[in-house]
Amino acid sequence: MFDKLFKKEKYLDCHNIKHSIHFFYDNIRACCSNVPGPVFYENYDGRDIDWDYVYKKRKDWIKQINSFRNKKFYPDECANCFELPSMYSSSKIDDFPNLIKKVFIQNNMSCNAKCLYCSFGHINNSFKYRVLPVVNSMISNQILSKNARVYMSGGEITISPEFEKMFSTLTGYLDAKVEILTSGIKYSESIKEAFVNDKCILVISLDSSKKETYKKIKQVDCFDSVVNNVKSYISASDYARNNITLKYILVDGINDNKGEISDFVHLVNDLGIKNIRMDVDFVKYKYSETLNIPEYYFDLYEHFNSLAESLNLNIQTNDQAKAIIAKKKNSK
């Protein structure tokens, strides 16, 4: 009766709140977005996780969203999230099982590069806890879906002391591929083996087509190492060719021109990689304040997409980049 009288116009049907978990460097939370998101454990130090408690927290957030007494349709921590508009529902959120379907592993903030656009360079204590015991706990408690989407990043996840074992555990358990966001500087035998078994997706931010530009952006001289590692993965398995993405993040005043972009697209094609992506600097251009994104970025995106299409490359676009660009276009 009360529901019909006081029905809200919107409800947030968020897959992250219901089924996602993010192992960040200092806490465990529900998502990896452009806002903090609801948190399960603050200042996490590696202690045992109570999965019943985690499930209860999820249900409490949904109860809050569903409540007709609460006119807001999302938790406070989710305000300004770029994903919100795509997850609005006109109906109450249904019950959901205690099952984790998406995992973000980002507990190690150490890195082997010093990218100008990095948002974590200020972090000093970069490795507070291990994730492998938690992964084993999810598996033993049967709450990690066999088809879960797992993303490993950092910092640089491949230099984590537990990376090799954690990665092999996940690829051995999951039916789905594990995606790694990496600098690509460190070669990994376990990544090569995962490519052979078609269990890995690799996203490398190369951001350039030449050593000089790479060094300006990454502040390390490792361009040749990354390119040679890509060649090695491809030579080991044809699956690598279709599961590696080379990414180009626009950095104002360094690689934000058509000449650099053209050279990068041709490099990707010459390497035999099928997937390519261009992103904006999410630290400089946030979704909550994106109306200052440069106008010439639209020309650069058009040039990038046109050239990549002409070479039959698979163009990928980060969802956050899509939202930022769309928001700027809609403001005109």
C-alpha positions as CSV (number, residue, x, y, z in Angstrom):
1,M,0.0,0.0,0.0
2,F,2.7,2.5,1.1
3,D,4.9,1.5,-1.9
4,K,2.1,2.4,-4.3
5,L,1.4,5.7,-2.6
6,F,5.1,6.8,-2.3
7,K,6.7,5.0,-5.2
8,K,9.9,6.6,-6.3
9,E,10.6,7.5,-9.9
10,K,14.0,5.9,-9.9
11,Y,16.0,3.0,-8.4
12,L,19.7,2.2,-8.9
13,D,20.0,-1.3,-10.2
14,C,23.8,-1.5,-9.8
15,H,25.5,-4.7,-10.7
16,N,28.6,-3.5,-8.7
17,I,26.6,-3.2,-5.5
18,K,25.1,-6.6,-6.0
19,H,27.9,-8.7,-7.4
20,S,31.2,-6.8,-7.6
21,I,34.2,-6.5,-5.2
22,H,37.3,-4.3,-5.5
23,F,40.5,-4.9,-3.6
24,F,42.0,-1.5,-3.3
25,Y,45.3,-0.6,-1.6
26,D,43.6,0.5,1.6
27,N,40.1,-0.9,1.6
28,I,37.7,-3.4,0.1
29,R,34.7,-1.9,-1.7
30,A,32.0,-2.7,-4.1
31,C,33.3,-1.1,-7.3
32,C,36.1,0.4,-9.3
33,S,34.6,3.6,-10.7
34,N,35.4,7.3,-10.7
35,V,34.0,7.7,-7.2
36,P,34.8,5.8,-4.0
37,G,31.7,3.7,-3.9
38,P,30.3,1.7,-0.9
39,V,33.0,0.2,1.2
40,F,32.9,-3.2,3.0
41,Y,36.1,-2.9,5.0
42,E,38.0,0.3,5.7
43,N,41.7,0.2,6.4
44,Y,41.8,-3.5,5.4
45,D,44.9,-5.3,6.8
46,G,44.4,-8.9,5.5
47,R,42.1,-10.2,8.3
48,D,39.6,-12.9,7.4
49,I,36.6,-11.7,5.5
50,D,33.1,-12.5,6.7
51,W,31.3,-13.2,3.4
52,D,27.9,-13.2,5.2
53,Y,28.7,-9.7,6.4
54,V,29.6,-8.7,2.9
55,Y,26.3,-10.1,1.6
56,K,24.4,-8.3,4.3
57,K,26.0,-5.0,3.4
58,R,25.0,-5.5,-0.2
59,K,21.4,-6.2,0.8
60,D,21.3,-3.2,3.2
61,W,22.4,-0.9,0.3
62,I,19.7,-2.3,-1.9
63,K,17.1,-2.0,0.9
64,Q,18.1,1.7,1.2
65,I,17.7,2.2,-2.5
66,N,14.3,0.4,-2.5
67,S,12.9,2.3,0.5
68,F,10.1,4.7,-0.4
69,R,11.1,6.8,2.7
70,N,14.5,7.5,1.1
71,K,13.9,9.8,-1.9
72,K,17.4,9.3,-3.1
73,F,17.9,6.3,-5.4
74,Y,21.6,5.6,-4.7
75,P,24.0,5.5,-1.7
76,D,25.8,8.8,-0.9
77,E,29.2,7.2,-2.0
78,C,27.9,6.7,-5.5
79,A,27.1,10.4,-6.2
80,N,28.5,11.6,-9.5
81,C,29.4,8.1,-10.7
82,F,29.6,8.1,-14.5
83,E,27.7,4.7,-14.7
84,L,24.6,5.9,-12.8
85,P,22.5,7.0,-15.8
86,S,22.9,3.6,-17.5
87,M,21.6,1.7,-14.4
88,Y,18.4,3.6,-13.5
89,S,15.3,1.4,-13.1
90,S,11.7,2.3,-12.7
91,S,11.1,-0.8,-10.5
92,K,12.4,-1.9,-7.1
93,I,15.5,-4.0,-7.2
94,D,14.8,-7.7,-6.9
95,D,16.6,-10.1,-4.5
96,F,19.9,-11.4,-5.7
97,P,22.2,-14.4,-4.8
98,N,25.4,-14.1,-2.8
99,L,27.6,-14.5,-5.8
100,I,30.6,-12.4,-6.9
101,K,30.6,-11.8,-10.7
102,K,33.2,-9.1,-11.0
103,V,36.5,-8.7,-9.2
104,F,39.0,-5.8,-9.3
105,I,42.5,-6.5,-7.9
106,Q,44.3,-3.2,-7.2
107,N,46.0,-3.7,-3.9
108,N,49.6,-3.1,-5.1
109,M,50.4,0.5,-6.0
110,S,54.1,0.0,-6.6
111,C,55.0,0.5,-10.3
112,N,57.9,0.2,-12.8
113,A,56.9,3.4,-14.6
114,K,56.1,6.9,-13.5
115,C,53.4,8.0,-15.9
116,L,52.5,11.7,-16.0
117,Y,48.8,10.8,-15.8
118,C,49.0,8.4,-12.8
119,S,46.6,9.2,-9.9
120,F,48.5,6.9,-7.4
121,G,52.0,8.3,-7.5
122,H,51.4,10.0,-4.1
123,I,50.8,6.7,-2.3
124,N,53.7,5.7,0.0
125,N,52.6,2.5,1.7
126,S,51.8,0.6,-1.5
127,F,51.3,-3.0,-0.4
128,K,49.3,-3.4,2.8
129,Y,47.8,-6.9,2.4
130,R,47.7,-10.0,0.2
131,V,44.8,-10.8,-2.1
132,L,45.6,-14.4,-2.8
133,P,44.2,-15.7,0.5
134,V,41.0,-13.8,-0.2
135,V,40.8,-15.3,-3.7
136,N,41.2,-18.7,-2.2
137,S,38.5,-17.9,0.4
138,M,36.0,-16.8,-2.4
139,I,36.7,-20.1,-4.2
140,S,36.4,-22.3,-1.1
141,N,33.2,-20.6,0.0
142,Q,31.8,-21.1,-3.5
143,I,30.8,-17.4,-4.0
144,L,33.1,-16.6,-6.9
145,S,31.3,-17.3,-10.2
146,K,33.1,-19.5,-12.6
147,N,32.3,-16.8,-15.3
148,A,33.4,-13.9,-13.2
149,R,35.1,-11.0,-14.9
150,V,38.4,-10.4,-13.2
151,Y,40.5,-7.2,-13.7
152,M,44.1,-7.0,-12.3
153,S,45.8,-3.6,-12.2
154,G,47.7,-1.3,-9.9
155,G,50.2,0.4,-9.7
156,E,51.7,-2.5,-11.7
157,I,50.2,-5.8,-10.7
158,T,52.9,-8.0,-12.5
159,I,55.6,-6.9,-10.0
160,S,53.5,-7.9,-7.0
161,P,55.2,-10.7,-5.1
162,E,52.0,-12.8,-5.2
163,F,51.1,-12.1,-8.9
164,E,52.2,-15.3,-10.5
165,K,50.5,-17.6,-8.0
166,M,47.3,-15.5,-7.9
167,F,47.1,-15.2,-11.6
168,S,47.6,-19.0,-12.1
169,T,45.0,-19.7,-9.4
170,L,42.4,-17.5,-11.1
171,T,43.0,-18.8,-14.6
172,G,42.9,-22.3,-13.3
173,Y,39.5,-21.8,-11.6
174,L,37.7,-19.5,-14.0
175,D,36.0,-20.4,-17.3
176,A,36.4,-16.7,-18.3
177,K,39.5,-14.8,-19.3
178,V,41.4,-12.7,-16.7
179,E,42.1,-9.1,-17.9
180,I,45.4,-7.4,-16.8
181,L,45.9,-3.7,-17.1
182,T,49.7,-3.3,-17.3
183,S,52.7,-1.3,-18.3
184,G,53.9,-4.3,-20.2
185,I,57.4,-3.7,-19.1
186,K,57.9,-7.0,-17.2
187,Y,57.7,-10.2,-19.2
188,S,55.7,-13.0,-17.6
189,E,55.8,-16.7,-18.3
190,S,52.5,-17.2,-16.7
191,I,50.9,-14.6,-19.0
192,K,52.4,-16.3,-22.0
193,E,51.0,-19.7,-20.8
194,A,47.6,-18.1,-20.2
195,F,47.7,-16.8,-23.8
196,V,48.4,-20.3,-25.0
197,N,45.3,-21.5,-23.2
198,D,43.3,-18.5,-24.3
199,K,42.7,-17.4,-20.7
200,C,44.1,-13.9,-20.7
201,I,43.4,-10.3,-21.9
202,L,46.2,-7.8,-21.8
203,V,45.7,-4.0,-21.9
204,I,49.0,-2.1,-22.3
205,S,49.2,1.7,-22.1
206,L,51.9,2.3,-24.7
207,D,50.8,5.9,-25.4
208,S,53.4,6.4,-28.2
209,S,55.1,4.9,-31.2
210,K,58.6,5.9,-30.4
211,K,61.1,5.8,-27.5
212,E,61.4,9.6,-27.1
213,T,57.6,10.2,-26.7
214,Y,57.3,7.1,-24.4
215,K,60.1,8.3,-22.1
216,K,58.5,11.8,-21.8
217,I,55.2,10.3,-20.7
218,K,56.3,7.2,-18.7
219,Q,59.5,8.7,-17.4
220,V,61.3,5.4,-17.9
221,D,63.3,4.2,-20.9
222,C,61.4,0.9,-21.5
223,F,59.7,1.3,-24.9
224,D,61.7,-1.4,-26.6
225,S,61.1,-3.8,-23.7
226,V,57.3,-3.4,-24.0
227,V,57.3,-3.9,-27.8
228,N,59.6,-6.9,-27.6
229,N,57.4,-8.5,-24.9
230,V,54.3,-8.0,-27.1
231,K,56.2,-9.7,-30.0
232,S,57.1,-12.6,-27.7
233,Y,53.5,-13.1,-26.5
234,I,52.3,-13.1,-30.1
235,S,55.0,-15.6,-31.2
236,A,53.9,-18.0,-28.4
237,S,50.2,-18.0,-29.3
238,D,47.9,-16.7,-32.0
239,Y,45.4,-16.0,-29.2
240,A,47.6,-13.2,-28.0
241,R,47.1,-11.3,-31.2
242,N,43.4,-11.0,-30.6
243,N,43.6,-10.6,-26.8
244,I,46.1,-7.8,-26.5
245,T,45.0,-4.2,-26.6
246,L,47.5,-1.4,-27.1
247,K,46.2,1.8,-25.5
248,Y,46.9,5.5,-26.2
249,I,46.2,8.0,-23.4
250,L,46.2,11.6,-24.6
251,V,48.7,13.7,-22.7
252,D,48.3,17.4,-23.4
253,G,51.3,18.9,-25.1
254,I,53.1,15.6,-25.7
255,N,51.2,13.1,-27.8
256,D,48.0,15.0,-28.5
257,N,48.5,15.5,-32.2
258,K,47.6,13.7,-35.4
259,G,51.1,12.8,-36.3
260,E,51.9,10.9,-33.1
261,I,48.5,9.2,-33.3
262,S,49.0,8.1,-36.9
263,D,52.4,6.6,-36.1
264,F,50.9,4.8,-33.1
265,V,48.0,3.3,-35.1
266,H,50.4,2.1,-37.8
267,L,52.7,0.6,-35.1
268,V,49.8,-1.4,-33.7
269,N,48.9,-2.6,-37.2
270,D,52.5,-3.5,-38.0
271,L,52.8,-5.6,-34.8
272,G,49.8,-7.6,-35.8
273,I,47.7,-6.5,-32.8
274,K,44.0,-6.4,-33.5
275,N,42.7,-4.2,-30.7
276,I,43.4,-0.5,-30.1
277,R,42.1,2.1,-27.7
278,M,42.4,5.8,-27.1
279,D,41.6,7.4,-23.7
280,V,41.6,10.7,-22.0
281,D,43.5,11.5,-18.9
282,F,41.0,10.6,-16.2
283,V,42.9,12.5,-13.5
284,K,42.8,15.8,-15.5
285,Y,39.4,15.3,-17.0
286,K,37.0,13.9,-14.5
287,Y,33.4,13.0,-15.3
288,S,32.1,15.4,-12.6
289,E,33.9,18.3,-14.2
290,T,34.4,17.4,-17.9
291,L,33.1,20.5,-19.6
292,N,36.7,21.8,-19.9
293,I,37.8,18.9,-22.1
294,P,39.6,20.5,-25.1
295,E,37.6,20.9,-28.3
296,Y,40.4,19.5,-30.5
297,Y,40.1,16.1,-28.7
298,F,37.0,15.4,-30.8
299,D,39.1,15.9,-34.0
300,L,41.8,13.6,-32.6
301,Y,39.2,10.9,-31.7
302,E,37.8,11.1,-35.2
303,H,41.2,10.9,-36.8
304,F,42.1,7.9,-34.6
305,N,38.9,6.1,-35.3
306,S,39.0,6.7,-39.0
307,L,42.6,5.5,-39.4
308,A,42.0,2.4,-37.2
309,E,38.9,1.5,-39.2
310,S,40.8,1.8,-42.5
311,L,43.3,-0.8,-41.2
312,N,40.5,-3.1,-39.9
313,L,41.5,-2.7,-36.2
314,N,39.0,-3.4,-33.5
315,I,38.5,0.0,-31.8
316,Q,37.7,-0.1,-28.1
317,T,36.6,2.8,-25.9
318,N,36.7,2.9,-22.1
319,D,33.2,3.4,-20.7
320,Q,34.4,6.4,-18.6
321,A,35.9,8.0,-21.7
322,K,32.6,7.5,-23.6
323,A,30.7,9.2,-20.7
324,I,33.1,12.1,-20.6
325,I,32.9,12.7,-24.3
326,A,29.1,12.3,-24.4
327,K,28.6,14.7,-21.5
328,K,30.7,17.4,-23.3
329,K,28.8,16.9,-26.5
330,N,25.4,17.0,-24.8
331,S,26.4,20.3,-23.1
332,K,26.7,22.1,-26.4
